[in-house]
Amino acid sequence: MSMISNYLKRFWREEDGVTIVEMVIIVAVILILIIPTLSSLGEAEDAKLKELQEKIGK
């Protein structure tokens, strides 16, 4: 257990470790913003395609 805690302490102190954590946080925030947007765009496209199918079917 001591070996793991020493590794984590060293990882956190090193600049690369902090940079990786920052990048992960940035990517997570971006995904949190993008996923709902893509979902709503998909629903809008689905509605348009259904409307088009109805027009073609007539």
PyMOL Python script that loads the backbone (N, CA, C, O; Angstrom):
from pymol import cmd

cmd.read_pdbstr("""\
ATOM      1  N   MET A   1       0.831  -1.195   0.000  1.00  0.00           N
ATOM      2  CA  MET A   1       0.000   0.000   0.000  1.00  0.00           C
ATOM      3  C   MET A   1       0.867   1.247   0.000  1.00  0.00           C
ATOM      4  O   MET A   1       0.541   2.244  -0.644  1.00  0.00           O
ATOM      5  N   SER A   2       1.963   1.182   0.720  1.00  0.00           N
ATOM      6  CA  SER A   2       2.877   2.317   0.810  1.00  0.00           C
ATOM      7  C   SER A   2       3.449   2.670  -0.560  1.00  0.00           C
ATOM      8  O   SER A   2       3.645   3.841  -0.886  1.00  0.00           O
ATOM      9  N   MET A   3       3.712   1.631  -1.354  1.00  0.00           N
ATOM     10  CA  MET A   3       4.280   1.864  -2.680  1.00  0.00           C
ATOM     11  C   MET A   3       3.288   2.643  -3.554  1.00  0.00           C
ATOM     12  O   MET A   3       3.679   3.547  -4.293  1.00  0.00           O
ATOM     13  N   ILE A   4       2.024   2.289  -3.461  1.00  0.00           N
ATOM     14  CA  ILE A   4       1.000   2.973  -4.254  1.00  0.00           C
ATOM     15  C   ILE A   4       0.859   4.423  -3.810  1.00  0.00           C
ATOM     16  O   ILE A   4       0.779   5.324  -4.645  1.00  0.00           O
ATOM     17  N   SER A   5       0.827   4.652  -2.510  1.00  0.00           N
ATOM     18  CA  SER A   5       0.683   6.032  -2.031  1.00  0.00           C
ATOM     19  C   SER A   5       1.898   6.872  -2.394  1.00  0.00           C
ATOM     20  O   SER A   5       1.756   8.051  -2.718  1.00  0.00           O
ATOM     21  N   ASN A   6       3.102   6.282  -2.344  1.00  0.00           N
ATOM     22  CA  ASN A   6       4.304   7.016  -2.766  1.00  0.00           C
ATOM     23  C   ASN A   6       4.234   7.363  -4.249  1.00  0.00           C
ATOM     24  O   ASN A   6       4.599   8.467  -4.654  1.00  0.00           O
ATOM     25  N   TYR A   7       3.764   6.417  -5.052  1.00  0.00           N
ATOM     26  CA  TYR A   7       3.642   6.671  -6.487  1.00  0.00           C
ATOM     27  C   TYR A   7       2.647   7.802  -6.749  1.00  0.00           C
ATOM     28  O   TYR A   7       2.910   8.690  -7.559  1.00  0.00           O
ATOM     29  N   LEU A   8       1.515   7.766  -6.065  1.00  0.00           N
ATOM     30  CA  LEU A   8       0.501   8.807  -6.269  1.00  0.00           C
ATOM     31  C   LEU A   8       0.998  10.174  -5.811  1.00  0.00           C
ATOM     32  O   LEU A   8       0.722  11.182  -6.461  1.00  0.00           O
ATOM     33  N   LYS A   9       1.725  10.217  -4.707  1.00  0.00           N
ATOM     34  CA  LYS A   9       2.284  11.487  -4.236  1.00  0.00           C
ATOM     35  C   LYS A   9       3.279  12.044  -5.242  1.00  0.00           C
ATOM     36  O   LYS A   9       3.265  13.236  -5.549  1.00  0.00           O
ATOM     37  N   ARG A  10       4.146  11.169  -5.755  1.00  0.00           N
ATOM     38  CA  ARG A  10       5.138  11.605  -6.744  1.00  0.00           C
ATOM     39  C   ARG A  10       4.440  12.054  -8.031  1.00  0.00           C
ATOM     40  O   ARG A  10       4.817  13.062  -8.630  1.00  0.00           O
ATOM     41  N   PHE A  11       3.433  11.310  -8.446  1.00  0.00           N
ATOM     42  CA  PHE A  11       2.684  11.651  -9.655  1.00  0.00           C
ATOM     43  C   PHE A  11       2.036  13.023  -9.510  1.00  0.00           C
ATOM     44  O   PHE A  11       2.045  13.813 -10.455  1.00  0.00           O
ATOM     45  N   TRP A  12       1.476  13.314  -8.342  1.00  0.00           N
ATOM     46  CA  TRP A  12       0.793  14.589  -8.126  1.00  0.00           C
ATOM     47  C   TRP A  12       1.782  15.742  -8.066  1.00  0.00           C
ATOM     48  O   TRP A  12       1.478  16.841  -8.529  1.00  0.00           O
ATOM     49  N   ARG A  13       2.971  15.503  -7.497  1.00  0.00           N
ATOM     50  CA  ARG A  13       3.975  16.565  -7.386  1.00  0.00           C
ATOM     51  C   ARG A  13       4.600  16.914  -8.729  1.00  0.00           C
ATOM     52  O   ARG A  13       4.921  18.073  -8.993  1.00  0.00           O
ATOM     53  N   GLU A  14       4.769  15.908  -9.571  1.00  0.00           N
ATOM     54  CA  GLU A  14       5.389  16.169 -10.871  1.00  0.00           C
ATOM     55  C   GLU A  14       4.441  16.992 -11.735  1.00  0.00           C
ATOM     56  O   GLU A  14       3.221  16.855 -11.653  1.00  0.00           O
ATOM     57  N   GLU A  15       5.018  17.835 -12.551  1.00  0.00           N
ATOM     58  CA  GLU A  15       4.218  18.725 -13.393  1.00  0.00           C
ATOM     59  C   GLU A  15       3.410  17.955 -14.428  1.00  0.00           C
ATOM     60  O   GLU A  15       2.291  18.348 -14.758  1.00  0.00           O
ATOM     61  N   ASP A  16       3.968  16.858 -14.944  1.00  0.00           N
ATOM     62  CA  ASP A  16       3.252  16.071 -15.945  1.00  0.00           C
ATOM     63  C   ASP A  16       1.966  15.487 -15.376  1.00  0.00           C
ATOM     64  O   ASP A  16       0.946  15.427 -16.063  1.00  0.00           O
ATOM     65  N   GLY A  17       2.016  15.060 -14.123  1.00  0.00           N
ATOM     66  CA  GLY A  17       0.823  14.497 -13.493  1.00  0.00           C
ATOM     67  C   GLY A  17      -0.285  15.523 -13.383  1.00  0.00           C
ATOM     68  O   GLY A  17      -1.448  15.226 -13.654  1.00  0.00           O
ATOM     69  N   VAL A  18       0.076  16.724 -12.989  1.00  0.00           N
ATOM     70  CA  VAL A  18      -0.917  17.795 -12.863  1.00  0.00           C
ATOM     71  C   VAL A  18      -1.473  18.156 -14.236  1.00  0.00           C
ATOM     72  O   VAL A  18      -2.670  18.406 -14.375  1.00  0.00           O
ATOM     73  N   THR A  19      -0.614  18.184 -15.244  1.00  0.00           N
ATOM     74  CA  THR A  19      -1.056  18.501 -16.600  1.00  0.00           C
ATOM     75  C   THR A  19      -2.048  17.462 -17.101  1.00  0.00           C
ATOM     76  O   THR A  19      -3.048  17.809 -17.729  1.00  0.00           O
ATOM     77  N   ILE A  20      -1.782  16.202 -16.829  1.00  0.00           N
ATOM     78  CA  ILE A  20      -2.692  15.140 -17.260  1.00  0.00           C
ATOM     79  C   ILE A  20      -4.050  15.305 -16.584  1.00  0.00           C
ATOM     80  O   ILE A  20      -5.091  15.163 -17.225  1.00  0.00           O
ATOM     81  N   VAL A  21      -4.034  15.601 -15.303  1.00  0.00           N
ATOM     82  CA  VAL A  21      -5.294  15.794 -14.571  1.00  0.00           C
ATOM     83  C   VAL A  21      -6.062  16.976 -15.146  1.00  0.00           C
ATOM     84  O   VAL A  21      -7.280  16.903 -15.306  1.00  0.00           O
ATOM     85  N   GLU A  22      -5.368  18.056 -15.455  1.00  0.00           N
ATOM     86  CA  GLU A  22      -6.025  19.228 -16.045  1.00  0.00           C
ATOM     87  C   GLU A  22      -6.651  18.880 -17.388  1.00  0.00           C
ATOM     88  O   GLU A  22      -7.780  19.280 -17.673  1.00  0.00           O
ATOM     89  N   MET A  23      -5.923  18.139 -18.209  1.00  0.00           N
ATOM     90  CA  MET A  23      -6.446  17.761 -19.522  1.00  0.00           C
ATOM     91  C   MET A  23      -7.678  16.875 -19.390  1.00  0.00           C
ATOM     92  O   MET A  23      -8.639  17.030 -20.144  1.00  0.00           O
ATOM     93  N   VAL A  24      -7.656  15.956 -18.444  1.00  0.00           N
ATOM     94  CA  VAL A  24      -8.811  15.079 -18.233  1.00  0.00           C
ATOM     95  C   VAL A  24     -10.028  15.898 -17.819  1.00  0.00           C
ATOM     96  O   VAL A  24     -11.140  15.640 -18.281  1.00  0.00           O
ATOM     97  N   ILE A  25      -9.822  16.876 -16.956  1.00  0.00           N
ATOM     98  CA  ILE A  25     -10.933  17.730 -16.524  1.00  0.00           C
ATOM     99  C   ILE A  25     -11.482  18.534 -17.696  1.00  0.00           C
ATOM    100  O   ILE A  25     -12.698  18.661 -17.842  1.00  0.00           O
ATOM    101  N   ILE A  26     -10.605  19.077 -18.527  1.00  0.00           N
ATOM    102  CA  ILE A  26     -11.040  19.854 -19.693  1.00  0.00           C
ATOM    103  C   ILE A  26     -11.845  18.983 -20.649  1.00  0.00           C
ATOM    104  O   ILE A  26     -12.900  19.398 -21.128  1.00  0.00           O
ATOM    105  N   VAL A  27     -11.352  17.777 -20.928  1.00  0.00           N
ATOM    106  CA  VAL A  27     -12.062  16.871 -21.837  1.00  0.00           C
ATOM    107  C   VAL A  27     -13.421  16.489 -21.252  1.00  0.00           C
ATOM    108  O   VAL A  27     -14.410  16.412 -21.981  1.00  0.00           O
ATOM    109  N   ALA A  28     -13.474  16.250 -19.945  1.00  0.00           N
ATOM    110  CA  ALA A  28     -14.743  15.893 -19.307  1.00  0.00           C
ATOM    111  C   ALA A  28     -15.759  17.026 -19.432  1.00  0.00           C
ATOM    112  O   ALA A  28     -16.931  16.781 -19.719  1.00  0.00           O
ATOM    113  N   VAL A  29     -15.319  18.254 -19.221  1.00  0.00           N
ATOM    114  CA  VAL A  29     -16.230  19.402 -19.336  1.00  0.00           C
ATOM    115  C   VAL A  29     -16.726  19.549 -20.771  1.00  0.00           C
ATOM    116  O   VAL A  29     -17.907  19.808 -21.000  1.00  0.00           O
ATOM    117  N   ILE A  30     -15.830  19.384 -21.728  1.00  0.00           N
ATOM    118  CA  ILE A  30     -16.221  19.485 -23.137  1.00  0.00           C
ATOM    119  C   ILE A  30     -17.251  18.413 -23.480  1.00  0.00           C
ATOM    120  O   ILE A  30     -18.246  18.696 -24.147  1.00  0.00           O
ATOM    121  N   LEU A  31     -17.014  17.180 -23.023  1.00  0.00           N
ATOM    122  CA  LEU A  31     -17.966  16.105 -23.304  1.00  0.00           C
ATOM    123  C   LEU A  31     -19.311  16.352 -22.642  1.00  0.00           C
ATOM    124  O   LEU A  31     -20.356  16.047 -23.217  1.00  0.00           O
ATOM    125  N   ILE A  32     -19.289  16.902 -21.437  1.00  0.00           N
ATOM    126  CA  ILE A  32     -20.544  17.211 -20.749  1.00  0.00           C
ATOM    127  C   ILE A  32     -21.348  18.231 -21.546  1.00  0.00           C
ATOM    128  O   ILE A  32     -22.578  18.193 -21.532  1.00  0.00           O
ATOM    129  N   LEU A  33     -20.674  19.134 -22.234  1.00  0.00           N
ATOM    130  CA  LEU A  33     -21.372  20.139 -23.037  1.00  0.00           C
ATOM    131  C   LEU A  33     -21.795  19.598 -24.401  1.00  0.00           C
ATOM    132  O   LEU A  33     -22.849  19.978 -24.910  1.00  0.00           O
ATOM    133  N   ILE A  34     -20.997  18.725 -24.997  1.00  0.00           N
ATOM    134  CA  ILE A  34     -21.252  18.261 -26.361  1.00  0.00           C
ATOM    135  C   ILE A  34     -22.314  17.167 -26.423  1.00  0.00           C
ATOM    136  O   ILE A  34     -23.154  17.184 -27.323  1.00  0.00           O
ATOM    137  N   ILE A  35     -22.298  16.228 -25.500  1.00  0.00           N
ATOM    138  CA  ILE A  35     -23.199  15.073 -25.582  1.00  0.00           C
ATOM    139  C   ILE A  35     -24.676  15.476 -25.609  1.00  0.00           C
ATOM    140  O   ILE A  35     -25.404  14.976 -26.466  1.00  0.00           O
ATOM    141  N   PRO A  36     -25.157  16.346 -24.727  1.00  0.00           N
ATOM    142  CA  PRO A  36     -26.579  16.739 -24.824  1.00  0.00           C
ATOM    143  C   PRO A  36     -26.909  17.463 -26.132  1.00  0.00           C
ATOM    144  O   PRO A  36     -28.005  17.309 -26.672  1.00  0.00           O
ATOM    145  N   THR A  37     -25.969  18.242 -26.629  1.00  0.00           N
ATOM    146  CA  THR A  37     -26.190  18.952 -27.890  1.00  0.00           C
ATOM    147  C   THR A  37     -26.351  17.968 -29.035  1.00  0.00           C
ATOM    148  O   THR A  37     -27.263  18.102 -29.851  1.00  0.00           O
ATOM    149  N   LEU A  38     -25.466  16.977 -29.099  1.00  0.00           N
ATOM    150  CA  LEU A  38     -25.562  15.979 -30.159  1.00  0.00           C
ATOM    151  C   LEU A  38     -26.845  15.166 -30.033  1.00  0.00           C
ATOM    152  O   LEU A  38     -27.453  14.799 -31.039  1.00  0.00           O
ATOM    153  N   SER A  39     -27.246  14.892 -28.829  1.00  0.00           N
ATOM    154  CA  SER A  39     -28.481  14.138 -28.605  1.00  0.00           C
ATOM    155  C   SER A  39     -29.689  14.912 -29.124  1.00  0.00           C
ATOM    156  O   SER A  39     -30.551  14.343 -29.794  1.00  0.00           O
ATOM    157  N   SER A  40     -29.754  16.194 -28.822  1.00  0.00           N
ATOM    158  CA  SER A  40     -30.895  16.989 -29.283  1.00  0.00           C
ATOM    159  C   SER A  40     -30.864  17.171 -30.794  1.00  0.00           C
ATOM    160  O   SER A  40     -31.916  17.220 -31.431  1.00  0.00           O
ATOM    161  N   LEU A  41     -29.674  17.273 -31.374  1.00  0.00           N
ATOM    162  CA  LEU A  41     -29.580  17.357 -32.832  1.00  0.00           C
ATOM    163  C   LEU A  41     -30.070  16.067 -33.476  1.00  0.00           C
ATOM    164  O   LEU A  41     -30.729  16.096 -34.516  1.00  0.00           O
ATOM    165  N   GLY A  42     -29.748  14.943 -32.860  1.00  0.00           N
ATOM    166  CA  GLY A  42     -30.208  13.656 -33.375  1.00  0.00           C
ATOM    167  C   GLY A  42     -31.717  13.551 -33.348  1.00  0.00           C
ATOM    168  O   GLY A  42     -32.322  13.027 -34.283  1.00  0.00           O
ATOM    169  N   GLU A  43     -32.328  14.042 -32.288  1.00  0.00           N
ATOM    170  CA  GLU A  43     -33.791  14.013 -32.190  1.00  0.00           C
ATOM    171  C   GLU A  43     -34.422  14.915 -33.242  1.00  0.00           C
ATOM    172  O   GLU A  43     -35.447  14.562 -33.825  1.00  0.00           O
ATOM    173  N   ALA A  44     -33.829  16.064 -33.487  1.00  0.00           N
ATOM    174  CA  ALA A  44     -34.355  16.983 -34.502  1.00  0.00           C
ATOM    175  C   ALA A  44     -34.240  16.357 -35.891  1.00  0.00           C
ATOM    176  O   ALA A  44     -35.159  16.465 -36.704  1.00  0.00           O
ATOM    177  N   GLU A  45     -33.113  15.705 -36.159  1.00  0.00           N
ATOM    178  CA  GLU A  45     -32.935  15.043 -37.452  1.00  0.00           C
ATOM    179  C   GLU A  45     -33.936  13.910 -37.623  1.00  0.00           C
ATOM    180  O   GLU A  45     -34.464  13.705 -38.716  1.00  0.00           O
ATOM    181  N   ASP A  46     -34.197  13.181 -36.557  1.00  0.00           N
ATOM    182  CA  ASP A  46     -35.157  12.083 -36.611  1.00  0.00           C
ATOM    183  C   ASP A  46     -36.542  12.608 -36.974  1.00  0.00           C
ATOM    184  O   ASP A  46     -37.244  12.002 -37.784  1.00  0.00           O
ATOM    185  N   ALA A  47     -36.933  13.719 -36.387  1.00  0.00           N
ATOM    186  CA  ALA A  47     -38.237  14.309 -36.692  1.00  0.00           C
ATOM    187  C   ALA A  47     -38.302  14.746 -38.153  1.00  0.00           C
ATOM    188  O   ALA A  47     -39.317  14.541 -38.819  1.00  0.00           O
ATOM    189  N   LYS A  48     -37.222  15.346 -38.653  1.00  0.00           N
ATOM    190  CA  LYS A  48     -37.200  15.779 -40.060  1.00  0.00           C
ATOM    191  C   LYS A  48     -37.293  14.580 -40.996  1.00  0.00           C
ATOM    192  O   LYS A  48     -38.007  14.631 -41.998  1.00  0.00           O
ATOM    193  N   LEU A  49     -36.578  13.499 -40.681  1.00  0.00           N
ATOM    194  CA  LEU A  49     -36.622  12.316 -41.538  1.00  0.00           C
ATOM    195  C   LEU A  49     -38.013  11.683 -41.541  1.00  0.00           C
ATOM    196  O   LEU A  49     -38.477  11.224 -42.584  1.00  0.00           O
ATOM    197  N   LYS A  50     -38.678  11.653 -40.397  1.00  0.00           N
ATOM    198  CA  LYS A  50     -40.035  11.110 -40.343  1.00  0.00           C
ATOM    199  C   LYS A  50     -40.992  11.963 -41.172  1.00  0.00           C
ATOM    200  O   LYS A  50     -41.866  11.437 -41.862  1.00  0.00           O
ATOM    201  N   GLU A  51     -40.820  13.271 -41.101  1.00  0.00           N
ATOM    202  CA  GLU A  51     -41.651  14.181 -41.891  1.00  0.00           C
ATOM    203  C   GLU A  51     -41.426  13.939 -43.378  1.00  0.00           C
ATOM    204  O   GLU A  51     -42.378  13.921 -44.158  1.00  0.00           O
ATOM    205  N   LEU A  52     -40.185  13.756 -43.767  1.00  0.00           N
ATOM    206  CA  LEU A  52     -39.850  13.495 -45.162  1.00  0.00           C
ATOM    207  C   LEU A  52     -40.435  12.163 -45.620  1.00  0.00           C
ATOM    208  O   LEU A  52     -40.940  12.061 -46.737  1.00  0.00           O
ATOM    209  N   GLN A  53     -40.371  11.142 -44.766  1.00  0.00           N
ATOM    210  CA  GLN A  53     -40.948   9.846 -45.107  1.00  0.00           C
ATOM    211  C   GLN A  53     -42.452   9.958 -45.335  1.00  0.00           C
ATOM    212  O   GLN A  53     -42.990   9.337 -46.252  1.00  0.00           O
ATOM    213  N   GLU A  54     -43.122  10.738 -44.515  1.00  0.00           N
ATOM    214  CA  GLU A  54     -44.567  10.912 -44.669  1.00  0.00           C
ATOM    215  C   GLU A  54     -44.894  11.604 -45.984  1.00  0.00           C
ATOM    216  O   GLU A  54     -45.861  11.240 -46.653  1.00  0.00           O
ATOM    217  N   LYS A  55     -44.093  12.601 -46.360  1.00  0.00           N
ATOM    218  CA  LYS A  55     -44.336  13.309 -47.620  1.00  0.00           C
ATOM    219  C   LYS A  55     -44.090  12.398 -48.809  1.00  0.00           C
ATOM    220  O   LYS A  55     -44.830  12.449 -49.792  1.00  0.00           O
ATOM    221  N   ILE A  56     -43.066  11.569 -48.735  1.00  0.00           N
ATOM    222  CA  ILE A  56     -42.756  10.661 -49.841  1.00  0.00           C
ATOM    223  C   ILE A  56     -43.822   9.575 -49.946  1.00  0.00           C
ATOM    224  O   ILE A  56     -44.183   9.162 -51.048  1.00  0.00           O
ATOM    225  N   GLY A  57     -44.324   9.115 -48.810  1.00  0.00           N
ATOM    226  CA  GLY A  57     -45.318   8.039 -48.785  1.00  0.00           C
ATOM    227  C   GLY A  57     -46.664   8.438 -49.356  1.00  0.00           C
ATOM    228  O   GLY A  57     -47.447   7.562 -49.725  1.00  0.00           O
ATOM    229  N   LYS A  58     -46.962   9.717 -49.442  1.00  0.00           N
ATOM    230  CA  LYS A  58     -48.274  10.167 -49.934  1.00  0.00           C
ATOM    231  C   LYS A  58     -48.348  10.155 -51.423  1.00  0.00           C
ATOM    232  O   LYS A  58     -49.381  10.504 -51.993  1.00  0.00           O
TER     233      LYS A  58
END
""", "prot")
cmd.dss("prot")
cmd.show_as("cartoon", "prot")
cmd.util.cbc("prot")
cmd.orient("prot")
